[in-house]
């Protein structure tokens, strides 16, 4: 029988997350600055043709092209094919940048107790080793992990996801702090 525990795997956040790295300096701008830069280019592209349209598309690509483990991509065609208005351009940029911005957010997890325990079954944190199990249950291999470093807790439980770390910090303000 396979001992793989999907619930534990998911609870500990070990799912593959595609990380996007901007290919060009323009791709490192904030979402707001990207919208401000791409919008007038999109307006120019809408009335351009031929080489002019291609040159404008290439300029927009510098804001939207990224590298990842699969090689990379761009959402330039999402903008050019689907935007009908300035609001559409902003919506498409925000949609495509939202997940990546959170993953690139610079933060650290500080433990406010010497040891933090995580129960993958319930998805809860505690500073009490016996919150969920007795000594006998723990010796028998009860499903509980412990962390003494914020980086380890962030890597394994939060999957280096800023939003998830922030959610846990709000739920457990006496145990962890996000800096």
Buried (B, 14 or more C-beta within 10 A) or exposed (E): EEEEEEEBEEBBBEEEEEBBEBBEEBBEBEBEEBBEBBBEBBBBBEEBEEEEBEEBBEBBBBBBBBBEEEEEBBBBEBBBEEBEEBEBBBBBBBEBBEBBEBBBBEBEBEBBBEEBBBBBBEBBBBBEEEEBBEEEEBEEEBBBBEBEEBEBBBBBBBBBBBEBBBEBBEEBEEBBBBE
